[in-house]
Amino acid sequence: MKGVYLALALGLFSGTALAAERVIHFGTSATYPPFEFIDSNNQVAGFDIDIARAVCKELQATCNFTNQSFDSLIPALRFKKMDAVIAGMDITPLREKQIDFSIPYYNELSAVVVVRKDAFHTFAELKGKKLGLENGTSHQRYLQDRHREIDSQAYDSYQNALIDLRNGRLDGVFGDVAAMKNWLKENPDFAIMDERATDPEYYGKGLGIALRKDNPLKAEINQALEKVMASPEYNEIKARWIK
């Protein structure tokens, strides 16, 4: 009988431990290296993913990631299909009307256009040209608001837009400088156009972790982010991915 009681006790203890394990469910869109992508082991990886895992470690939680299209992330968050979103998402006034953001975890932002070397130098020279970008991004809204003379082509991922650029079906691709620099390492026939987009309405606040309005998780994530960003681990993560 003692063996039975011991087994029951261990089973109850194990069940309680499992029940107590905390999981934070992040949504992401793993099509934007070096921020997030699918690695050779078919796992999500990148700068954002390592930041999320560092935050989870501070909160003594486990990260769980769901990969889906960028433009579906905010609706999914609002409908409580995930706890938070980390996906290279700019903190913009328009998004802040729908959702909350953590403190910025990455501030070195400007948007750039990748073109064939010496093809174009300014946005004015792109009038009537085809510029690829990812659907639902700040880059898309920037072009629609500021440069309607440019023919913006929306894609489900930057990877597909960059393939079309390389194959001559686009004149350029518009995106974050870190992501574009990452692609240029293996595509030496292309370069970043001289003029950049730096309008603070679209690019001034940095990248943040998105959360539902009034979610108490925001305060916890902010405290964890502050600790991560003040630690050597943050610089190690940044050096690993942002080059």
C-alpha positions in Angstrom: 0.0 0.0 0.0 2.9 2.3 0.8 4.1 1.9 -2.8 0.6 2.7 -4.1 0.5 5.9 -1.9 4.0 6.9 -3.0 3.1 6.4 -6.7 -0.1 8.5 -6.2 1.8 11.2 -4.4 4.5 11.3 -7.1 1.8 11.4 -9.8 0.1 14.3 -8.0 3.3 16.2 -7.6 4.2 15.6 -11.3 0.8 16.8 -12.4 1.1 19.9 -10.3 4.5 20.7 -11.6 3.3 20.3 -15.2 0.3 22.5 -14.5 2.5 25.2 -13.0 4.7 25.4 -16.0 4.2 28.7 -17.7 4.0 29.1 -21.5 4.0 32.3 -23.4 2.6 31.9 -26.9 4.2 34.2 -29.4 3.0 34.8 -33.0 5.7 35.5 -35.6 6.2 35.6 -39.3 9.4 33.7 -40.1 10.1 35.2 -43.5 12.3 38.1 -42.5 15.9 37.2 -41.7 17.8 38.1 -39.6 14.8 38.9 -37.4 12.9 35.7 -37.9 13.2 32.8 -40.4 13.0 29.0 -40.6 16.5 27.5 -40.1 18.0 24.3 -41.6 16.4 22.3 -38.8 12.9 23.6 -39.7 12.8 25.7 -36.5 12.1 29.4 -36.1 15.3 31.3 -35.5 16.7 34.9 -35.6 17.2 38.0 -33.5 13.5 38.4 -32.5 13.3 34.7 -31.5 16.4 34.9 -29.3 15.0 38.1 -27.7 11.7 36.4 -27.0 13.5 33.4 -25.4 15.6 35.7 -23.2 12.4 37.4 -22.0 10.8 34.0 -21.3 13.9 33.0 -19.3 13.6 36.1 -17.2 9.9 35.3 -16.6 10.7 31.6 -15.9 8.4 30.6 -18.8 8.7 28.6 -21.9 8.3 30.3 -25.3 6.0 28.8 -27.9 6.0 30.2 -31.5 3.3 30.1 -34.2 4.4 31.1 -37.6 1.9 32.8 -39.9 1.6 35.6 -42.4 2.6 39.1 -41.1 -0.7 40.7 -42.0 -2.7 38.1 -40.0 -0.7 38.6 -36.7 -2.6 41.6 -35.3 -6.1 40.2 -35.9 -4.9 36.8 -34.4 -3.5 38.6 -31.3 -6.7 40.6 -30.8 -8.8 37.5 -31.1 -6.7 35.9 -28.3 -5.1 33.2 -30.5 -1.7 34.1 -29.0 -0.4 36.0 -26.0 2.1 38.3 -27.9 3.6 39.0 -31.3 7.3 39.4 -32.0 7.9 39.9 -35.8 10.1 42.9 -36.5 7.0 45.0 -35.9 7.4 48.8 -35.9 5.7 50.7 -33.1 3.5 53.1 -35.0 0.6 55.4 -34.0 -1.8 53.5 -36.3 -1.0 50.1 -34.7 -1.1 51.6 -31.2 -4.8 52.4 -31.8 -5.4 48.6 -32.0 -2.8 47.0 -29.7 -0.3 47.8 -27.0 3.5 47.5 -27.4 6.3 46.7 -25.0 9.2 49.2 -24.7 11.3 49.1 -27.9 13.9 46.3 -28.0 15.6 47.5 -31.2 15.8 51.2 -32.3 18.2 51.3 -35.2 15.5 51.6 -37.9 15.2 53.1 -41.3 13.7 51.7 -44.4 15.8 51.2 -47.5 15.3 50.2 -51.1 17.4 47.5 -52.6 18.0 47.9 -56.4 20.5 46.7 -59.0 23.7 48.6 -58.5 23.6 52.2 -59.9 20.0 51.7 -61.2 18.2 54.2 -59.0 19.3 56.6 -56.3 16.2 58.4 -55.0 12.5 57.8 -54.6 11.8 60.3 -57.3 13.6 58.1 -59.8 11.3 55.2 -58.9 8.2 57.0 -60.3 6.1 54.4 -62.2 8.5 51.6 -61.2 7.6 48.4 -59.4 8.7 48.2 -55.8 8.1 45.0 -53.8 7.3 44.9 -50.0 5.6 42.7 -47.5 1.8 43.0 -47.1 0.7 44.7 -43.9 4.0 46.4 -43.0 4.8 50.0 -42.2 6.7 50.1 -45.5 3.5 49.4 -47.4 1.7 52.2 -45.6 4.6 54.6 -46.1 4.6 54.1 -49.9 0.8 54.4 -50.0 0.9 57.6 -48.0 4.1 59.3 -49.2 4.9 57.9 -52.7 1.8 57.0 -54.6 3.7 57.6 -57.8 5.5 54.4 -57.2 3.8 51.1 -58.2 4.0 49.1 -54.9 3.7 45.4 -55.2 2.6 43.5 -52.0 3.9 40.0 -51.3 3.2 37.5 -48.6 6.9 37.5 -47.7 10.0 39.4 -48.4 11.7 36.3 -49.6 9.3 36.1 -52.5 9.7 39.7 -53.3 13.5 39.4 -53.4 13.3 36.4 -55.7 11.3 38.5 -58.1 13.8 41.3 -57.8 16.6 39.0 -58.7 14.7 37.6 -61.6 13.9 41.1 -63.0 10.2 41.2 -62.2 10.7 44.1 -59.8 12.8 47.3 -59.9 13.4 47.2 -56.2 12.4 45.9 -52.8 11.6 48.1 -49.8 12.3 47.0 -46.2 14.3 47.2 -43.0 17.9 48.0 -43.4 19.1 45.0 -41.3 17.0 42.5 -43.4 18.1 44.0 -46.7 21.8 44.0 -45.7 21.5 40.4 -44.8 20.2 39.5 -48.3 22.9 41.6 -50.0 25.6 39.4 -48.5 24.8 36.8 -51.1 23.6 39.1 -53.9 26.5 41.4 -54.8 24.9 42.7 -58.0 22.4 44.7 -55.9 22.8 47.6 -53.5 20.9 49.9 -51.1 19.6 53.0 -52.8 21.0 56.3 -51.5 17.8 57.8 -50.2 16.2 56.2 -47.2 12.9 56.5 -45.4 13.2 57.8 -41.9 9.9 59.5 -41.2 9.3 59.1 -37.4 5.6 58.5 -38.0 6.5 55.2 -39.6 10.0 54.4 -38.3 10.7 56.5 -35.2 9.9 54.3 -32.2 11.6 51.1 -33.0 10.5 47.5 -32.8 8.3 46.2 -30.0 6.5 43.1 -28.7 2.8 43.5 -29.5 0.2 42.7 -26.9 -3.6 43.1 -26.5 -4.8 46.3 -25.0 -4.6 46.4 -21.2 -2.9 43.0 -20.9 -1.1 42.7 -17.6 1.6 40.7 -19.4 2.9 44.0 -20.8 4.3 45.1 -17.5 6.1 41.8 -17.0 7.5 41.8 -20.5 8.7 45.3 -20.1 10.5 44.5 -16.8 12.1 41.4 -18.4 13.1 43.4 -21.5 14.8 46.0 -19.4 16.9 43.3 -17.7 17.7 41.6 -21.0 18.8 44.8 -22.7 20.9 45.8 -19.7 22.7 42.5 -19.8 25.7 41.2 -21.9 23.2 38.7 -23.4 21.5 41.5 -25.4 24.8 42.5 -27.1 25.6 38.8 -27.8 22.2 38.3 -29.5 22.6 41.5 -31.5 26.1 40.6 -32.6 24.9 37.1 -33.6 22.2 38.4 -36.0 22.6 42.1 -36.8 25.8 42.5 -38.8 
